[in-house]
Amino acid sequence: MAGNYEGYETAAERLVRIHADHKDVRIHAKILEIVRDPQTLRPVQYVVESNIYYGDVLMFVDVAEEMVGSSFVNKSSALENASTSATGRALSLAGYLGIDPNTKKPIRPTQQDMQKASRVEQPAPKVKREYTDSEIGLATAAFGQVDAAQTKDELKNIYRTNTDLLEIKINGVTLLDAINKKAGGLK
């Protein structure tokens, strides 16, 4: 499955078809939920709902979610990807399935569905990073700052100023784990 998406129609191609068939079609996507990292408040997951109306009548609804950073595209465009996926799913409910270019017959999995499935099936291998002595020294100092921190705001500042060092382990504990553990003990 991974990497061969040529036989699958995109949501954009199906949008062209539904607009050609239904002059009164309206598609409305809305964000249902944004899950944020508790320390940085950066989004980590988006859930989007897409509604297809014929005139003023709601006909089809579907949802999709995307995790920030779960793919190359989702590093910068997870929200847009969730919106496109939700719309593609709603289009499928409306009968605008992907079309196999060879047989011209409807097929359920779209290009976006196949890409999402391949991400789940084949996670990117994690490359272990080697840290310099200087980085290890900075991380050691940051651990001291974590121990001395009195507020969650101080911890957030430590996190923000040490983002490149969060995975460094000192005595078997990463800086990120130390920050999170300390945050759990603060009010």
C-alpha positions, 0 to 999 in steps of 0.5 A: 500500500505504501507510496502508490497512490496513483489509482486514487482520486483526491477530494479536490477532484471529487469536489469538482464532480459534486459541484458540476452535478449539484449547483446548490451544493454547499460544503461547510467544514468546522473544527470540532476539537483542538487537543493541545500539549499541556505544557506548550499549549501547541496543537497536537491533534485536530478533529474536523467535521464536514457537512454537505448541504443541498440547498439548505438541507444538511445531507451528509456529515463525516469527521476526520482527525489528524495528529500534528507531526504524524507525517511530513504534511502534518508537520505544517498542515495538520488542520488543513489535512483534517479538513480535506479528509473530513470533506473527502469522507463526507463526499464518499457518503454522498456517493462521490467515491474515489474513481479507479482511473483504469476501470472508472468504477468507484473505489472507497479508499481515496488517496488521502485514506491510503496515505493515512493508512500507510503512515499507521502501517509504517511508522517512520524509524526513529533516529537516535540523535547523538548530543555534544558535550556542550548540549549535555552540559546545557541539559544538566543545567536545565535539570537544575532549573527544573528542580528549582522551579516554583511555578508552571510558568517557569517550567514552560519557559524552561521547556521553550528555551530548551526544545532541542534538549528535551530528549537528553537523558541524565540518570535515565530521565529525559529533560521532558520527563523531568519537566512533566513530573515537576509540573504534575507536582505544582499547582 
